[in-house]
C-alpha cells in the first residue's frame, strides 16, 4: 500500500474505488485507465492553478527582463528584491506553479505503490500485454547494466514525457534558464532506466 500518506490514500481512496469498478466485471486495463482518469480529474483544479500561475509568469517575462537590465546581474540581492516587488504588485506567487504539483505527488506515488503489488492483476491481459502484474517485454536481449528487456509501456511513457517536456519548453517564455529546460528530458530518461 505504501507508507505514510500514500498508504492512507491507497487504503481509503484507491482500494474502495478499485473494488467498486471491479464489481462491473471490466478488464483490469480499463479499470486502471478509469482510475487514472479519475485521478487526473480530481487533480484538475490543482493542475489548472499551476498552469494559470505559469501563464502569469510568462506575461511578466518582459518586465522581469527590464528589471534585470536596469539592476544588472552583478547584484543578485537587489535583483531579487525588485523582482519580489513586481510579484507583489501584480499578485503573482513565483512558486504558484510548483506547489500545486507538489500536492499531487502523494497521489501519483500512491498509484506507483498500489498497482505493482495488486494480486488481481496477475495473469490478466490487456491489449498486447499478457500479464498486467509485470512488465511487457516484446524485446529481450543479453543483460546490459542490469537491463535485459525493453518494455513498450515504459517506452510509450517516456515518449509522452519527452513530448510534453518539448511542448512546455517550446511554449514557455518564462525566465527558466537553459539548464533547467533539460531537466524534463533527463527525468524521462532516468525514469525509463529506473522502471526498466
PyMOL commands that place a pseudoatom at each C-alpha (Angstrom):
pseudoatom trace, name=CA, resn=UNK, resi=1, chain=A, elem=C, hetatm=0, pos=[0.000, 0.000, 0.000]
pseudoatom trace, name=CA, resn=UNK, resi=2, chain=A, elem=C, hetatm=0, pos=[2.943, 2.332, 0.531]
pseudoatom trace, name=CA, resn=UNK, resi=3, chain=A, elem=C, hetatm=0, pos=[3.990, 4.287, 3.588]
pseudoatom trace, name=CA, resn=UNK, resi=4, chain=A, elem=C, hetatm=0, pos=[2.607, 7.404, 5.279]
pseudoatom trace, name=CA, resn=UNK, resi=5, chain=A, elem=C, hetatm=0, pos=[0.150, 9.446, 3.212]
pseudoatom trace, name=CA, resn=UNK, resi=6, chain=A, elem=C, hetatm=0, pos=[0.486, 7.094, 0.224]
pseudoatom trace, name=CA, resn=UNK, resi=7, chain=A, elem=C, hetatm=0, pos=[-0.739, 4.174, 2.342]
pseudoatom trace, name=CA, resn=UNK, resi=8, chain=A, elem=C, hetatm=0, pos=[-3.725, 6.183, 3.582]
pseudoatom trace, name=CA, resn=UNK, resi=9, chain=A, elem=C, hetatm=0, pos=[-4.604, 7.289, 0.044]
pseudoatom trace, name=CA, resn=UNK, resi=10, chain=A, elem=C, hetatm=0, pos=[-4.470, 3.690, -1.181]
pseudoatom trace, name=CA, resn=UNK, resi=11, chain=A, elem=C, hetatm=0, pos=[-6.332, 2.246, 1.813]
pseudoatom trace, name=CA, resn=UNK, resi=12, chain=A, elem=C, hetatm=0, pos=[-9.155, 4.785, 1.977]
pseudoatom trace, name=CA, resn=UNK, resi=13, chain=A, elem=C, hetatm=0, pos=[-9.486, 6.034, -1.627]
pseudoatom trace, name=CA, resn=UNK, resi=14, chain=A, elem=C, hetatm=0, pos=[-7.816, 3.801, -4.229]
pseudoatom trace, name=CA, resn=UNK, resi=15, chain=A, elem=C, hetatm=0, pos=[-8.881, 0.382, -2.895]
pseudoatom trace, name=CA, resn=UNK, resi=16, chain=A, elem=C, hetatm=0, pos=[-12.586, 1.260, -2.439]
pseudoatom trace, name=CA, resn=UNK, resi=17, chain=A, elem=C, hetatm=0, pos=[-12.765, 2.825, -5.928]
pseudoatom trace, name=CA, resn=UNK, resi=18, chain=A, elem=C, hetatm=0, pos=[-10.871, -0.127, -7.431]
pseudoatom trace, name=CA, resn=UNK, resi=19, chain=A, elem=C, hetatm=0, pos=[-13.226, -2.611, -5.742]
pseudoatom trace, name=CA, resn=UNK, resi=20, chain=A, elem=C, hetatm=0, pos=[-16.268, -0.641, -6.915]
pseudoatom trace, name=CA, resn=UNK, resi=21, chain=A, elem=C, hetatm=0, pos=[-15.014, -0.594, -10.530]
pseudoatom trace, name=CA, resn=UNK, resi=22, chain=A, elem=C, hetatm=0, pos=[-14.058, -4.276, -10.277]
pseudoatom trace, name=CA, resn=UNK, resi=23, chain=A, elem=C, hetatm=0, pos=[-17.708, -5.027, -9.465]
pseudoatom trace, name=CA, resn=UNK, resi=24, chain=A, elem=C, hetatm=0, pos=[-18.640, -4.099, -13.051]
pseudoatom trace, name=CA, resn=UNK, resi=25, chain=A, elem=C, hetatm=0, pos=[-16.505, -7.001, -14.417]
pseudoatom trace, name=CA, resn=UNK, resi=26, chain=A, elem=C, hetatm=0, pos=[-14.429, -4.698, -16.616]
pseudoatom trace, name=CA, resn=UNK, resi=27, chain=A, elem=C, hetatm=0, pos=[-10.987, -5.595, -17.914]
pseudoatom trace, name=CA, resn=UNK, resi=28, chain=A, elem=C, hetatm=0, pos=[-8.352, -4.613, -15.360]
pseudoatom trace, name=CA, resn=UNK, resi=29, chain=A, elem=C, hetatm=0, pos=[-6.662, -2.490, -18.032]
pseudoatom trace, name=CA, resn=UNK, resi=30, chain=A, elem=C, hetatm=0, pos=[-9.884, -0.471, -18.353]
pseudoatom trace, name=CA, resn=UNK, resi=31, chain=A, elem=C, hetatm=0, pos=[-10.157, -0.237, -14.540]
pseudoatom trace, name=CA, resn=UNK, resi=32, chain=A, elem=C, hetatm=0, pos=[-6.601, 1.159, -14.371]
pseudoatom trace, name=CA, resn=UNK, resi=33, chain=A, elem=C, hetatm=0, pos=[-7.426, 3.610, -17.172]
pseudoatom trace, name=CA, resn=UNK, resi=34, chain=A, elem=C, hetatm=0, pos=[-10.599, 4.785, -15.384]
pseudoatom trace, name=CA, resn=UNK, resi=35, chain=A, elem=C, hetatm=0, pos=[-8.703, 5.161, -12.088]
pseudoatom trace, name=CA, resn=UNK, resi=36, chain=A, elem=C, hetatm=0, pos=[-6.062, 7.245, -13.865]
pseudoatom trace, name=CA, resn=UNK, resi=37, chain=A, elem=C, hetatm=0, pos=[-8.713, 9.458, -15.475]
pseudoatom trace, name=CA, resn=UNK, resi=38, chain=A, elem=C, hetatm=0, pos=[-10.431, 9.884, -12.088]
pseudoatom trace, name=CA, resn=UNK, resi=39, chain=A, elem=C, hetatm=0, pos=[-7.087, 10.875, -10.520]
pseudoatom trace, name=CA, resn=UNK, resi=40, chain=A, elem=C, hetatm=0, pos=[-6.434, 13.412, -13.289]
pseudoatom trace, name=CA, resn=UNK, resi=41, chain=A, elem=C, hetatm=0, pos=[-9.980, 14.754, -12.903]
pseudoatom trace, name=CA, resn=UNK, resi=42, chain=A, elem=C, hetatm=0, pos=[-9.638, 15.098, -9.135]
pseudoatom trace, name=CA, resn=UNK, resi=43, chain=A, elem=C, hetatm=0, pos=[-6.277, 16.827, -9.552]
pseudoatom trace, name=CA, resn=UNK, resi=44, chain=A, elem=C, hetatm=0, pos=[-7.527, 19.151, -12.315]
pseudoatom trace, name=CA, resn=UNK, resi=45, chain=A, elem=C, hetatm=0, pos=[-8.144, 22.159, -10.006]
pseudoatom trace, name=CA, resn=UNK, resi=46, chain=A, elem=C, hetatm=0, pos=[-4.529, 21.978, -8.797]
pseudoatom trace, name=CA, resn=UNK, resi=47, chain=A, elem=C, hetatm=0, pos=[-3.209, 21.482, -12.328]
pseudoatom trace, name=CA, resn=UNK, resi=48, chain=A, elem=C, hetatm=0, pos=[-5.300, 24.411, -13.575]
pseudoatom trace, name=CA, resn=UNK, resi=49, chain=A, elem=C, hetatm=0, pos=[-3.991, 26.649, -10.797]
pseudoatom trace, name=CA, resn=UNK, resi=50, chain=A, elem=C, hetatm=0, pos=[-0.435, 25.648, -11.699]
pseudoatom trace, name=CA, resn=UNK, resi=51, chain=A, elem=C, hetatm=0, pos=[-0.953, 26.422, -15.404]
pseudoatom trace, name=CA, resn=UNK, resi=52, chain=A, elem=C, hetatm=0, pos=[-2.542, 29.796, -14.600]
pseudoatom trace, name=CA, resn=UNK, resi=53, chain=A, elem=C, hetatm=0, pos=[0.422, 30.696, -12.389]
pseudoatom trace, name=CA, resn=UNK, resi=54, chain=A, elem=C, hetatm=0, pos=[2.880, 29.692, -15.130]
pseudoatom trace, name=CA, resn=UNK, resi=55, chain=A, elem=C, hetatm=0, pos=[0.913, 31.782, -17.664]
pseudoatom trace, name=CA, resn=UNK, resi=56, chain=A, elem=C, hetatm=0, pos=[1.116, 34.820, -15.369]
pseudoatom trace, name=CA, resn=UNK, resi=57, chain=A, elem=C, hetatm=0, pos=[4.872, 34.312, -15.092]
pseudoatom trace, name=CA, resn=UNK, resi=58, chain=A, elem=C, hetatm=0, pos=[5.145, 34.227, -18.918]
pseudoatom trace, name=CA, resn=UNK, resi=59, chain=A, elem=C, hetatm=0, pos=[3.257, 37.533, -19.123]
pseudoatom trace, name=CA, resn=UNK, resi=60, chain=A, elem=C, hetatm=0, pos=[5.689, 39.088, -16.611]
pseudoatom trace, name=CA, resn=UNK, resi=61, chain=A, elem=C, hetatm=0, pos=[8.770, 37.931, -18.559]
pseudoatom trace, name=CA, resn=UNK, resi=62, chain=A, elem=C, hetatm=0, pos=[9.340, 41.283, -20.386]
pseudoatom trace, name=CA, resn=UNK, resi=63, chain=A, elem=C, hetatm=0, pos=[9.082, 43.242, -17.113]
pseudoatom trace, name=CA, resn=UNK, resi=64, chain=A, elem=C, hetatm=0, pos=[11.456, 40.804, -15.395]
pseudoatom trace, name=CA, resn=UNK, resi=65, chain=A, elem=C, hetatm=0, pos=[13.928, 41.281, -18.263]
pseudoatom trace, name=CA, resn=UNK, resi=66, chain=A, elem=C, hetatm=0, pos=[13.668, 45.082, -17.853]
pseudoatom trace, name=CA, resn=UNK, resi=67, chain=A, elem=C, hetatm=0, pos=[14.424, 44.774, -14.137]
pseudoatom trace, name=CA, resn=UNK, resi=68, chain=A, elem=C, hetatm=0, pos=[17.387, 42.519, -14.952]
pseudoatom trace, name=CA, resn=UNK, resi=69, chain=A, elem=C, hetatm=0, pos=[18.732, 45.119, -17.422]
pseudoatom trace, name=CA, resn=UNK, resi=70, chain=A, elem=C, hetatm=0, pos=[18.173, 48.033, -15.031]
pseudoatom trace, name=CA, resn=UNK, resi=71, chain=A, elem=C, hetatm=0, pos=[19.640, 46.403, -11.922]
pseudoatom trace, name=CA, resn=UNK, resi=72, chain=A, elem=C, hetatm=0, pos=[22.190, 44.121, -13.573]
pseudoatom trace, name=CA, resn=UNK, resi=73, chain=A, elem=C, hetatm=0, pos=[23.037, 40.571, -12.631]
pseudoatom trace, name=CA, resn=UNK, resi=74, chain=A, elem=C, hetatm=0, pos=[26.049, 41.544, -10.509]
pseudoatom trace, name=CA, resn=UNK, resi=75, chain=A, elem=C, hetatm=0, pos=[23.776, 42.425, -7.559]
pseudoatom trace, name=CA, resn=UNK, resi=76, chain=A, elem=C, hetatm=0, pos=[21.586, 39.326, -7.038]
pseudoatom trace, name=CA, resn=UNK, resi=77, chain=A, elem=C, hetatm=0, pos=[20.104, 40.563, -3.734]
pseudoatom trace, name=CA, resn=UNK, resi=78, chain=A, elem=C, hetatm=0, pos=[18.786, 43.814, -5.235]
pseudoatom trace, name=CA, resn=UNK, resi=79, chain=A, elem=C, hetatm=0, pos=[17.617, 41.946, -8.342]
pseudoatom trace, name=CA, resn=UNK, resi=80, chain=A, elem=C, hetatm=0, pos=[15.614, 39.522, -6.206]
pseudoatom trace, name=CA, resn=UNK, resi=81, chain=A, elem=C, hetatm=0, pos=[14.117, 42.381, -4.160]
pseudoatom trace, name=CA, resn=UNK, resi=82, chain=A, elem=C, hetatm=0, pos=[12.986, 44.193, -7.315]
pseudoatom trace, name=CA, resn=UNK, resi=83, chain=A, elem=C, hetatm=0, pos=[11.510, 41.014, -8.755]
pseudoatom trace, name=CA, resn=UNK, resi=84, chain=A, elem=C, hetatm=0, pos=[9.641, 40.291, -5.499]
pseudoatom trace, name=CA, resn=UNK, resi=85, chain=A, elem=C, hetatm=0, pos=[8.278, 43.870, -5.563]
pseudoatom trace, name=CA, resn=UNK, resi=86, chain=A, elem=C, hetatm=0, pos=[6.907, 43.250, -9.056]
pseudoatom trace, name=CA, resn=UNK, resi=87, chain=A, elem=C, hetatm=0, pos=[5.399, 39.915, -7.986]
pseudoatom trace, name=CA, resn=UNK, resi=88, chain=A, elem=C, hetatm=0, pos=[3.683, 41.604, -5.020]
pseudoatom trace, name=CA, resn=UNK, resi=89, chain=A, elem=C, hetatm=0, pos=[2.384, 44.451, -7.226]
pseudoatom trace, name=CA, resn=UNK, resi=90, chain=A, elem=C, hetatm=0, pos=[0.854, 42.098, -9.765]
pseudoatom trace, name=CA, resn=UNK, resi=91, chain=A, elem=C, hetatm=0, pos=[-0.238, 39.483, -7.206]
pseudoatom trace, name=CA, resn=UNK, resi=92, chain=A, elem=C, hetatm=0, pos=[1.784, 36.574, -8.585]
pseudoatom trace, name=CA, resn=UNK, resi=93, chain=A, elem=C, hetatm=0, pos=[3.409, 33.872, -6.497]
pseudoatom trace, name=CA, resn=UNK, resi=94, chain=A, elem=C, hetatm=0, pos=[6.594, 32.607, -8.220]
pseudoatom trace, name=CA, resn=UNK, resi=95, chain=A, elem=C, hetatm=0, pos=[6.108, 29.224, -6.518]
pseudoatom trace, name=CA, resn=UNK, resi=96, chain=A, elem=C, hetatm=0, pos=[2.441, 29.077, -7.556]
pseudoatom trace, name=CA, resn=UNK, resi=97, chain=A, elem=C, hetatm=0, pos=[3.281, 26.728, -10.413]
pseudoatom trace, name=CA, resn=UNK, resi=98, chain=A, elem=C, hetatm=0, pos=[5.239, 24.288, -8.241]
pseudoatom trace, name=CA, resn=UNK, resi=99, chain=A, elem=C, hetatm=0, pos=[3.182, 23.988, -5.071]
pseudoatom trace, name=CA, resn=UNK, resi=100, chain=A, elem=C, hetatm=0, pos=[0.020, 22.555, -6.702]
pseudoatom trace, name=CA, resn=UNK, resi=101, chain=A, elem=C, hetatm=0, pos=[2.149, 19.978, -8.485]
pseudoatom trace, name=CA, resn=UNK, resi=102, chain=A, elem=C, hetatm=0, pos=[3.838, 19.107, -5.193]
pseudoatom trace, name=CA, resn=UNK, resi=103, chain=A, elem=C, hetatm=0, pos=[0.431, 18.427, -3.614]
pseudoatom trace, name=CA, resn=UNK, resi=104, chain=A, elem=C, hetatm=0, pos=[-0.303, 15.918, -6.400]
pseudoatom trace, name=CA, resn=UNK, resi=105, chain=A, elem=C, hetatm=0, pos=[2.814, 13.846, -5.758]
pseudoatom trace, name=CA, resn=UNK, resi=106, chain=A, elem=C, hetatm=0, pos=[1.427, 11.694, -2.879]
pseudoatom trace, name=CA, resn=UNK, resi=107, chain=A, elem=C, hetatm=0, pos=[-1.483, 10.586, -5.106]
pseudoatom trace, name=CA, resn=UNK, resi=108, chain=A, elem=C, hetatm=0, pos=[0.794, 9.728, -8.006]
pseudoatom trace, name=CA, resn=UNK, resi=109, chain=A, elem=C, hetatm=0, pos=[3.183, 7.847, -5.704]
pseudoatom trace, name=CA, resn=UNK, resi=110, chain=A, elem=C, hetatm=0, pos=[0.222, 6.031, -4.128]
pseudoatom trace, name=CA, resn=UNK, resi=111, chain=A, elem=C, hetatm=0, pos=[-0.634, 4.624, -7.564]
pseudoatom trace, name=CA, resn=UNK, resi=112, chain=A, elem=C, hetatm=0, pos=[3.036, 3.752, -8.060]
pseudoatom trace, name=CA, resn=UNK, resi=113, chain=A, elem=C, hetatm=0, pos=[2.933, 1.626, -4.878]
pseudoatom trace, name=CA, resn=UNK, resi=114, chain=A, elem=C, hetatm=0, pos=[-0.564, 0.213, -5.438]
pseudoatom trace, name=CA, resn=UNK, resi=115, chain=A, elem=C, hetatm=0, pos=[-0.533, -1.295, -8.923]
pseudoatom trace, name=CA, resn=UNK, resi=116, chain=A, elem=C, hetatm=0, pos=[2.694, -3.354, -8.888]
pseudoatom trace, name=CA, resn=UNK, resi=117, chain=A, elem=C, hetatm=0, pos=[1.552, -5.091, -5.689]
pseudoatom trace, name=CA, resn=UNK, resi=118, chain=A, elem=C, hetatm=0, pos=[-2.029, -5.775, -6.764]
pseudoatom trace, name=CA, resn=UNK, resi=119, chain=A, elem=C, hetatm=0, pos=[-2.633, -9.533, -6.755]
pseudoatom trace, name=CA, resn=UNK, resi=120, chain=A, elem=C, hetatm=0, pos=[-5.702, -9.268, -9.013]
pseudoatom trace, name=CA, resn=UNK, resi=121, chain=A, elem=C, hetatm=0, pos=[-3.544, -8.156, -11.952]
pseudoatom trace, name=CA, resn=UNK, resi=122, chain=A, elem=C, hetatm=0, pos=[-1.555, -11.422, -12.055]
pseudoatom trace, name=CA, resn=UNK, resi=123, chain=A, elem=C, hetatm=0, pos=[-2.207, -13.287, -15.288]
pseudoatom trace, name=CA, resn=UNK, resi=124, chain=A, elem=C, hetatm=0, pos=[-4.650, -10.645, -16.573]
pseudoatom trace, name=CA, resn=UNK, resi=125, chain=A, elem=C, hetatm=0, pos=[-4.061, -9.421, -20.120]
pseudoatom trace, name=CA, resn=UNK, resi=126, chain=A, elem=C, hetatm=0, pos=[-4.802, -6.096, -21.779]
pseudoatom trace, name=CA, resn=UNK, resi=127, chain=A, elem=C, hetatm=0, pos=[-4.057, -5.053, -25.360]
pseudoatom trace, name=CA, resn=UNK, resi=128, chain=A, elem=C, hetatm=0, pos=[-0.613, -6.530, -26.179]
pseudoatom trace, name=CA, resn=UNK, resi=129, chain=A, elem=C, hetatm=0, pos=[0.328, -7.202, -22.540]
pseudoatom trace, name=CA, resn=UNK, resi=130, chain=A, elem=C, hetatm=0, pos=[-0.080, -10.794, -21.404]
pseudoatom trace, name=CA, resn=UNK, resi=131, chain=A, elem=C, hetatm=0, pos=[0.320, -10.099, -17.680]
pseudoatom trace, name=CA, resn=UNK, resi=132, chain=A, elem=C, hetatm=0, pos=[-0.540, -6.717, -16.115]
pseudoatom trace, name=CA, resn=UNK, resi=133, chain=A, elem=C, hetatm=0, pos=[1.374, -7.533, -12.912]
pseudoatom trace, name=CA, resn=UNK, resi=134, chain=A, elem=C, hetatm=0, pos=[4.743, -7.433, -14.662]
pseudoatom trace, name=CA, resn=UNK, resi=135, chain=A, elem=C, hetatm=0, pos=[6.438, -5.587, -17.494]
pseudoatom trace, name=CA, resn=UNK, resi=136, chain=A, elem=C, hetatm=0, pos=[5.662, -6.323, -21.107]
pseudoatom trace, name=CA, resn=UNK, resi=137, chain=A, elem=C, hetatm=0, pos=[8.855, -7.406, -22.820]
pseudoatom trace, name=CA, resn=UNK, resi=138, chain=A, elem=C, hetatm=0, pos=[8.440, -7.601, -26.593]
pseudoatom trace, name=CA, resn=UNK, resi=139, chain=A, elem=C, hetatm=0, pos=[12.205, -7.102, -26.989]
pseudoatom trace, name=CA, resn=UNK, resi=140, chain=A, elem=C, hetatm=0, pos=[14.725, -9.047, -24.878]
pseudoatom trace, name=CA, resn=UNK, resi=141, chain=A, elem=C, hetatm=0, pos=[18.489, -9.094, -25.174]
pseudoatom trace, name=CA, resn=UNK, resi=142, chain=A, elem=C, hetatm=0, pos=[21.559, -10.100, -23.123]
pseudoatom trace, name=CA, resn=UNK, resi=143, chain=A, elem=C, hetatm=0, pos=[21.839, -8.170, -19.890]
pseudoatom trace, name=CA, resn=UNK, resi=144, chain=A, elem=C, hetatm=0, pos=[23.497, -4.743, -20.165]
pseudoatom trace, name=CA, resn=UNK, resi=145, chain=A, elem=C, hetatm=0, pos=[23.813, -2.667, -16.968]
pseudoatom trace, name=CA, resn=UNK, resi=146, chain=A, elem=C, hetatm=0, pos=[21.181, -4.924, -15.394]
pseudoatom trace, name=CA, resn=UNK, resi=147, chain=A, elem=C, hetatm=0, pos=[18.676, -4.304, -18.200]
pseudoatom trace, name=CA, resn=UNK, resi=148, chain=A, elem=C, hetatm=0, pos=[17.701, -7.263, -20.387]
pseudoatom trace, name=CA, resn=UNK, resi=149, chain=A, elem=C, hetatm=0, pos=[14.443, -6.092, -21.989]
pseudoatom trace, name=CA, resn=UNK, resi=150, chain=A, elem=C, hetatm=0, pos=[12.595, -3.102, -23.365]
pseudoatom trace, name=CA, resn=UNK, resi=151, chain=A, elem=C, hetatm=0, pos=[9.045, -2.602, -22.153]
pseudoatom trace, name=CA, resn=UNK, resi=152, chain=A, elem=C, hetatm=0, pos=[6.719, -0.997, -24.674]
pseudoatom trace, name=CA, resn=UNK, resi=153, chain=A, elem=C, hetatm=0, pos=[4.654, 0.681, -21.943]
pseudoatom trace, name=CA, resn=UNK, resi=154, chain=A, elem=C, hetatm=0, pos=[7.801, 2.287, -20.482]
pseudoatom trace, name=CA, resn=UNK, resi=155, chain=A, elem=C, hetatm=0, pos=[8.878, 3.447, -23.939]
pseudoatom trace, name=CA, resn=UNK, resi=156, chain=A, elem=C, hetatm=0, pos=[5.418, 4.969, -24.541]
pseudoatom trace, name=CA, resn=UNK, resi=157, chain=A, elem=C, hetatm=0, pos=[5.517, 6.696, -21.130]
pseudoatom trace, name=CA, resn=UNK, resi=158, chain=A, elem=C, hetatm=0, pos=[8.983, 8.091, -21.892]
pseudoatom trace, name=CA, resn=UNK, resi=159, chain=A, elem=C, hetatm=0, pos=[7.898, 9.339, -25.327]
pseudoatom trace, name=CA, resn=UNK, resi=160, chain=A, elem=C, hetatm=0, pos=[4.870, 11.099, -23.842]
pseudoatom trace, name=CA, resn=UNK, resi=161, chain=A, elem=C, hetatm=0, pos=[7.059, 12.699, -21.148]
pseudoatom trace, name=CA, resn=UNK, resi=162, chain=A, elem=C, hetatm=0, pos=[9.617, 13.822, -23.740]
pseudoatom trace, name=CA, resn=UNK, resi=163, chain=A, elem=C, hetatm=0, pos=[6.909, 15.293, -25.999]
pseudoatom trace, name=CA, resn=UNK, resi=164, chain=A, elem=C, hetatm=0, pos=[5.278, 17.072, -23.049]
pseudoatom trace, name=CA, resn=UNK, resi=165, chain=A, elem=C, hetatm=0, pos=[8.638, 18.498, -21.972]
pseudoatom trace, name=CA, resn=UNK, resi=166, chain=A, elem=C, hetatm=0, pos=[9.412, 19.615, -25.524]
pseudoatom trace, name=CA, resn=UNK, resi=167, chain=A, elem=C, hetatm=0, pos=[5.983, 21.278, -25.847]
pseudoatom trace, name=CA, resn=UNK, resi=168, chain=A, elem=C, hetatm=0, pos=[6.284, 23.018, -22.463]
pseudoatom trace, name=CA, resn=UNK, resi=169, chain=A, elem=C, hetatm=0, pos=[9.776, 24.293, -23.310]
pseudoatom trace, name=CA, resn=UNK, resi=170, chain=A, elem=C, hetatm=0, pos=[8.654, 25.462, -26.762]
pseudoatom trace, name=CA, resn=UNK, resi=171, chain=A, elem=C, hetatm=0, pos=[5.629, 27.375, -25.462]
pseudoatom trace, name=CA, resn=UNK, resi=172, chain=A, elem=C, hetatm=0, pos=[7.238, 28.649, -22.280]
pseudoatom trace, name=CA, resn=UNK, resi=173, chain=A, elem=C, hetatm=0, pos=[8.903, 32.028, -22.361]
pseudoatom trace, name=CA, resn=UNK, resi=174, chain=A, elem=C, hetatm=0, pos=[9.338, 32.240, -18.610]
pseudoatom trace, name=CA, resn=UNK, resi=175, chain=A, elem=C, hetatm=0, pos=[12.662, 33.033, -17.060]
pseudoatom trace, name=CA, resn=UNK, resi=176, chain=A, elem=C, hetatm=0, pos=[13.757, 29.407, -16.768]
pseudoatom trace, name=CA, resn=UNK, resi=177, chain=A, elem=C, hetatm=0, pos=[17.422, 29.084, -17.587]
pseudoatom trace, name=CA, resn=UNK, resi=178, chain=A, elem=C, hetatm=0, pos=[18.648, 26.657, -20.243]
pseudoatom trace, name=CA, resn=UNK, resi=179, chain=A, elem=C, hetatm=0, pos=[19.937, 24.092, -17.743]
pseudoatom trace, name=CA, resn=UNK, resi=180, chain=A, elem=C, hetatm=0, pos=[16.501, 23.838, -16.118]
pseudoatom trace, name=CA, resn=UNK, resi=181, chain=A, elem=C, hetatm=0, pos=[14.878, 23.180, -19.504]
pseudoatom trace, name=CA, resn=UNK, resi=182, chain=A, elem=C, hetatm=0, pos=[16.872, 19.963, -19.840]
pseudoatom trace, name=CA, resn=UNK, resi=183, chain=A, elem=C, hetatm=0, pos=[15.689, 18.538, -16.504]
pseudoatom trace, name=CA, resn=UNK, resi=184, chain=A, elem=C, hetatm=0, pos=[12.457, 17.213, -18.055]
pseudoatom trace, name=CA, resn=UNK, resi=185, chain=A, elem=C, hetatm=0, pos=[14.418, 15.282, -20.680]
pseudoatom trace, name=CA, resn=UNK, resi=186, chain=A, elem=C, hetatm=0, pos=[16.847, 13.913, -18.094]
pseudoatom trace, name=CA, resn=UNK, resi=187, chain=A, elem=C, hetatm=0, pos=[13.922, 12.969, -15.819]
pseudoatom trace, name=CA, resn=UNK, resi=188, chain=A, elem=C, hetatm=0, pos=[12.225, 10.991, -18.624]
pseudoatom trace, name=CA, resn=UNK, resi=189, chain=A, elem=C, hetatm=0, pos=[15.363, 9.006, -19.436]
pseudoatom trace, name=CA, resn=UNK, resi=190, chain=A, elem=C, hetatm=0, pos=[16.168, 8.333, -15.761]
pseudoatom trace, name=CA, resn=UNK, resi=191, chain=A, elem=C, hetatm=0, pos=[12.618, 7.111, -15.103]
pseudoatom trace, name=CA, resn=UNK, resi=192, chain=A, elem=C, hetatm=0, pos=[12.833, 4.866, -18.204]
pseudoatom trace, name=CA, resn=UNK, resi=193, chain=A, elem=C, hetatm=0, pos=[16.065, 3.297, -16.942]
pseudoatom trace, name=CA, resn=UNK, resi=194, chain=A, elem=C, hetatm=0, pos=[14.727, 3.009, -13.361]
pseudoatom trace, name=CA, resn=UNK, resi=195, chain=A, elem=C, hetatm=0, pos=[11.418, 1.402, -14.353]
pseudoatom trace, name=CA, resn=UNK, resi=196, chain=A, elem=C, hetatm=0, pos=[13.055, -0.926, -16.879]
for i in range(1, 196): cmd.bond("trace and resi %d" % i, "trace and resi %d" % (i + 1))
show_as sticks, trace
zoom trace
